Amino acid sequence: MSSLIYKRLFSSSLNSLQVRRRRPRLPFIATNITPTSAKEAVDNILYNAPPINNAPLNRHTLNCLVANEPGVLSRVSGILAGRGINIESLVVARTEVNDLSRMTIVINGQDEKIDQARKQLEDIVPVWAVLDYSAIACVVREMLLIKVATVPHEFESDDSILQDVEHQADGLSSLVSSSLQRQTITELARLFQARVVDVSMESVVIELAAKPSRIDAFVELLKPYGILEAARSGAMAMPRSHIDGLTDNTAVIEDSEGVDATMLPPG
């Protein structure tokens, strides 16, 4: 019995040895290949570089519900900056709940990169939820405070309009010109449903709450008069309420039409 087992073991080992002898030897491949010139090194780097993502940049509005505690804003902005995403506008304030804040962030970027950043923001402990309002019908508003000069450009070299009052000709001319320009700016503000919140001899301060595109148009119309100072709050967004019997496309007519009704003066 033992001799039979020995013969089988000997025959199996002999067969394995024959198989190994039949296998051809692989050619030697050098693993340490270095470029011989700078051109070859650059070509090697360019060949092994990952492909560039040519996806278009889209505008996204993120609504972040975060805890009302210090350091949350810096952590959120740090994640976006780490992914190379520039923040176009950011508005954060406390909600009706004292421990909860709403953060509205407007950014431009590729959809895939924005989605990855949104998921990373949700992993932060102080962040409760991150919603993307890009494909949702929303009410978007922004506030503008702008100071416009009421002194025409030809009288800007004078020290003050009041100094010219003593001279009837020059004083009357400067005051009338300033009054006409102030009246024109006030009428323009009325057409955009803005409010004049401060008036002085040399400037007026106007307040406007509207869509970002409407504010852009208002600022462009005020540039010829001379903008002294301007401050914008950034966009705030809130989803529109659903109405029974209306499709989702009905709610976004305001944003999809070629002519924006809110850009036209009332009446």
C-alpha positions as CSV (number, residue, x, y, z in Angstrom):
1,M,0.0,0.0,0.0
2,S,2.8,2.4,0.9
3,S,4.6,1.6,-2.3
4,L,1.5,2.4,-4.4
5,I,1.2,5.8,-2.7
6,Y,4.9,6.6,-3.3
7,K,4.5,5.8,-7.0
8,R,1.6,8.2,-7.4
9,L,3.4,11.0,-5.6
10,F,6.5,10.4,-7.8
11,S,4.5,10.4,-11.0
12,S,2.6,13.6,-10.2
13,S,5.8,15.5,-9.3
14,L,7.4,14.3,-12.5
15,N,4.4,15.6,-14.6
16,S,4.5,19.0,-12.9
17,L,8.2,19.3,-13.6
18,Q,7.7,18.5,-17.3
19,V,5.0,21.2,-17.5
20,R,7.3,23.8,-16.0
21,R,10.0,22.9,-18.6
22,R,7.6,23.3,-21.5
23,R,6.6,26.9,-20.4
24,P,8.5,29.6,-22.5
25,R,10.4,32.2,-20.6
26,L,9.0,35.7,-20.8
27,P,11.2,38.4,-22.3
28,F,12.9,40.8,-19.9
29,I,11.1,44.1,-19.5
30,A,12.9,47.0,-18.1
31,T,10.9,48.7,-15.4
32,N,13.2,51.7,-14.8
33,I,12.7,53.6,-18.1
34,T,13.7,57.3,-17.9
35,P,13.2,59.8,-20.7
36,T,16.4,60.7,-22.5
37,S,15.4,64.3,-23.2
38,A,13.1,67.1,-22.0
39,K,10.8,66.7,-24.9
40,E,10.2,63.0,-24.1
41,A,9.6,63.8,-20.5
42,V,6.9,66.4,-21.4
43,D,5.3,64.1,-23.9
44,N,5.1,61.4,-21.3
45,I,3.5,63.7,-18.8
46,L,1.0,65.0,-21.3
47,Y,0.1,61.5,-22.4
48,N,-0.5,60.3,-18.9
49,A,-2.5,63.4,-17.8
50,P,-6.2,62.8,-17.1
51,P,-8.6,64.2,-19.7
52,I,-10.0,67.7,-19.2
53,N,-13.7,67.9,-18.4
54,N,-15.3,70.3,-20.9
55,A,-18.7,70.2,-19.3
56,P,-20.5,73.6,-19.5
57,L,-20.7,75.9,-16.4
58,N,-24.2,76.3,-15.1
59,R,-25.7,78.6,-12.4
60,H,-26.8,76.8,-9.2
61,T,-28.6,78.1,-6.2
62,L,-28.0,76.1,-3.0
63,N,-30.1,76.5,0.0
64,C,-28.3,75.3,3.1
65,L,-30.1,74.8,6.5
66,V,-27.4,75.0,9.1
67,A,-27.1,75.3,12.8
68,N,-26.8,78.8,14.2
69,E,-23.4,78.5,15.7
70,P,-19.9,80.0,15.1
71,G,-17.7,78.6,12.4
72,V,-20.3,77.1,10.1
73,L,-19.9,79.8,7.4
74,S,-16.1,79.3,7.3
75,R,-16.4,75.5,6.9
76,V,-19.0,75.8,4.1
77,S,-17.0,78.3,2.2
78,G,-13.8,76.3,2.8
79,I,-15.3,73.2,1.2
80,L,-16.4,75.2,-1.9
81,A,-13.1,76.9,-2.2
82,G,-11.2,73.6,-1.9
83,R,-13.1,72.3,-5.0
84,G,-12.2,75.5,-6.9
85,I,-15.8,76.8,-6.9
86,N,-16.2,80.6,-6.7
87,I,-19.1,82.0,-4.7
88,E,-21.0,84.6,-6.7
89,S,-23.2,85.6,-3.8
90,L,-23.9,84.4,-0.2
91,V,-26.8,85.4,2.1
92,V,-27.1,83.9,5.6
93,A,-29.5,84.9,8.4
94,R,-31.4,83.3,11.2
95,T,-34.8,81.8,10.4
96,E,-38.0,81.8,12.5
97,V,-36.3,79.1,14.7
98,N,-33.5,80.6,16.8
99,D,-31.2,77.6,16.4
100,L,-31.5,77.4,12.6
101,S,-30.1,79.6,9.9
102,R,-30.7,79.6,6.2
103,M,-27.8,80.1,3.8
104,T,-28.4,80.9,0.2
105,I,-25.4,80.4,-2.0
106,V,-25.3,81.2,-5.8
107,I,-22.4,79.6,-7.6
108,N,-21.4,78.8,-11.2
109,G,-19.8,75.4,-12.0
110,Q,-20.1,72.1,-13.7
111,D,-23.1,70.0,-12.6
112,E,-21.0,67.0,-11.5
113,K,-18.6,69.1,-9.4
114,I,-21.5,71.0,-7.8
115,D,-23.3,67.8,-6.9
116,Q,-20.1,66.4,-5.3
117,A,-19.7,69.6,-3.3
118,R,-23.4,69.4,-2.2
119,K,-23.0,65.9,-0.9
120,Q,-19.8,66.9,0.9
121,L,-21.6,69.8,2.6
122,E,-24.3,67.5,3.8
123,D,-21.7,65.4,5.7
124,I,-20.8,68.4,7.9
125,V,-22.3,68.0,11.4
126,P,-23.7,71.6,11.7
127,V,-25.5,71.3,8.3
128,W,-29.0,69.8,8.4
129,A,-29.8,69.8,4.7
130,V,-28.5,71.2,1.3
131,L,-31.1,71.8,-1.4
132,D,-30.4,72.6,-5.0
133,Y,-33.0,75.1,-6.4
134,S,-31.5,75.2,-9.9
135,A,-34.3,73.2,-11.5
136,I,-37.1,74.3,-9.3
137,A,-39.5,77.3,-9.9
138,C,-38.5,79.8,-7.2
139,V,-39.0,83.4,-6.2
140,V,-35.6,85.0,-6.3
141,R,-35.1,88.5,-4.9
142,E,-32.1,90.7,-4.1
143,M,-31.8,94.1,-2.3
144,L,-29.8,97.1,-3.6
145,L,-28.8,100.2,-1.9
146,I,-27.2,102.7,-4.3
147,K,-26.1,106.3,-3.9
148,V,-26.3,108.4,-7.0
149,A,-25.0,111.9,-7.6
150,T,-27.5,114.7,-8.2
151,V,-24.8,117.2,-9.2
152,P,-24.3,117.3,-13.0
153,H,-20.8,116.5,-14.3
154,E,-20.1,120.1,-15.4
155,F,-20.5,121.3,-11.8
156,E,-18.5,118.6,-10.1
157,S,-15.4,120.8,-9.9
158,D,-17.2,123.3,-7.7
159,D,-16.6,123.0,-4.0
160,S,-20.3,123.1,-3.2
161,I,-23.5,124.2,-4.8
162,L,-24.4,126.4,-1.9
163,Q,-21.4,128.6,-2.6
164,D,-22.8,129.6,-5.9
165,V,-26.1,130.8,-4.5
166,E,-24.5,134.2,-3.8
167,H,-23.9,134.6,-7.6
168,Q,-27.4,134.6,-9.0
169,A,-26.4,133.4,-12.5
170,D,-24.1,130.6,-11.6
171,G,-26.1,129.7,-8.5
172,L,-29.4,129.5,-10.3
173,S,-27.8,127.4,-13.1
174,S,-26.2,124.8,-10.7
175,L,-29.3,124.5,-8.5
176,V,-31.7,124.1,-11.5
177,S,-29.4,121.5,-13.0
178,S,-29.1,119.6,-9.8
179,S,-32.9,119.8,-9.2
180,L,-33.6,118.5,-12.8
181,Q,-31.1,115.6,-12.3
182,R,-32.6,114.7,-8.9
183,Q,-36.1,114.7,-10.4
184,T,-35.0,112.5,-13.3
185,I,-33.4,110.0,-11.0
186,T,-36.5,109.9,-8.7
187,E,-38.7,109.3,-11.8
188,L,-36.5,106.4,-12.9
189,A,-36.6,104.9,-9.4
190,R,-40.4,105.1,-9.5
191,L,-40.6,103.2,-12.8
192,F,-38.6,100.4,-11.2
193,Q,-40.7,100.6,-8.0
194,A,-37.7,101.6,-5.9
195,R,-37.8,104.0,-2.9
196,V,-35.7,107.0,-2.2
197,V,-34.5,106.6,1.4
198,D,-32.1,109.6,1.7
199,V,-31.8,112.9,0.0
200,S,-29.1,115.5,0.2
201,M,-27.9,118.5,-1.9
202,E,-25.4,116.4,-3.8
203,S,-26.8,112.8,-3.8
204,V,-29.7,110.5,-3.2
205,V,-29.8,107.0,-1.8
206,I,-32.2,104.5,-3.5
207,E,-33.5,101.2,-2.2
208,L,-34.6,98.5,-4.6
209,A,-35.7,94.9,-4.0
210,A,-36.1,92.9,-7.2
211,K,-34.7,90.1,-9.3
212,P,-31.0,90.2,-9.9
213,S,-31.5,90.9,-13.6
214,R,-33.8,93.8,-12.9
215,I,-31.2,95.2,-10.5
216,D,-28.5,94.9,-13.1
217,A,-30.7,96.9,-15.6
218,F,-31.4,99.6,-12.9
219,V,-27.7,100.0,-12.2
220,E,-26.8,100.3,-15.9
221,L,-29.4,103.1,-16.3
222,L,-28.0,105.0,-13.3
223,K,-24.3,104.9,-14.5
224,P,-24.6,108.0,-16.7
225,Y,-25.7,110.1,-13.7
226,G,-22.7,109.0,-11.6
227,I,-22.9,106.2,-9.0
228,L,-21.1,107.2,-5.8
229,E,-21.6,103.9,-3.9
230,A,-23.5,100.7,-4.2
231,A,-24.2,97.6,-2.0
232,R,-26.1,94.5,-3.0
233,S,-27.3,91.9,-0.5
234,G,-27.1,88.8,-2.7
235,A,-29.9,86.6,-4.0
236,M,-32.4,85.0,-1.7
237,A,-34.6,82.2,-3.1
238,M,-37.8,80.4,-1.9
239,P,-39.7,77.7,-3.9
240,R,-43.0,78.7,-5.4
241,S,-46.2,77.1,-3.9
242,H,-47.8,74.3,-5.9
243,I,-51.2,75.1,-7.3
244,D,-53.6,72.3,-8.2
245,G,-54.4,72.1,-11.9
246,L,-51.3,73.8,-13.1
247,T,-48.2,72.0,-14.5
248,D,-44.7,72.7,-13.3
249,N,-43.9,74.6,-16.5
250,T,-46.7,77.2,-15.7
251,A,-44.8,78.3,-12.6
252,V,-41.6,79.1,-14.5
253,I,-43.1,81.2,-17.3
254,E,-41.5,84.3,-15.8
255,D,-38.0,82.8,-16.2
256,S,-38.5,81.0,-19.5
257,E,-40.1,83.8,-21.6
258,G,-37.9,85.9,-23.8
259,V,-39.4,89.1,-22.5
260,D,-39.3,89.5,-18.8
261,A,-42.4,91.2,-17.6
262,T,-40.7,92.5,-14.4
263,M,-38.2,94.4,-16.4
264,L,-40.9,96.7,-17.9
265,P,-42.2,99.7,-16.0
266,P,-45.6,99.3,-14.3
267,G,-48.7,100.1,-16.5
